[in-house]
Amino acid sequence: MKTCLLNRVTSIFAIHKFGEPQDFLGIEIARDRDAGLIIIDQARKCTALAVAMGVAGEPRRVLDTFAGLVAAQAGDRMADVWVYQSAIGSSL
């Protein structure tokens, strides 16, 4: 059935087979066929987000105010609506 579906799709669309994915939208994917496991890891993506938002290396409690709806003070990085919306969207 898999081959039949693949043949049908390739008859309609120009496709390329690149093998199993190792990275998808910043999420690392590892597969252990012998153990029957698929492992996904977002550590690299989370670290990049922390760096982009200027909280890399900060204690976890800093992120508590980041996630809460605390009013930002003028001059605070989160006072910029676009930066705040970008941070929330990226974390989702």
Number of C-alpha atoms within 10 A of each C-alpha: 6 7 8 9 10 11 11 11 12 12 10 8 8 7 10 7 5 6 6 9 10 12 13 9 7 14 15 16 15 15 14 9 8 6 7 7 10 10 9 14 13 13 12 12 16 16 14 13 17 17 12 12 16 11 15 14 9 10 9 10 8 10 12 11 12 16 12 8 8 10 10 15 10 9 8 9 13 18 13 13 11 10 14 17 12 13 18 12 9 11 12 6
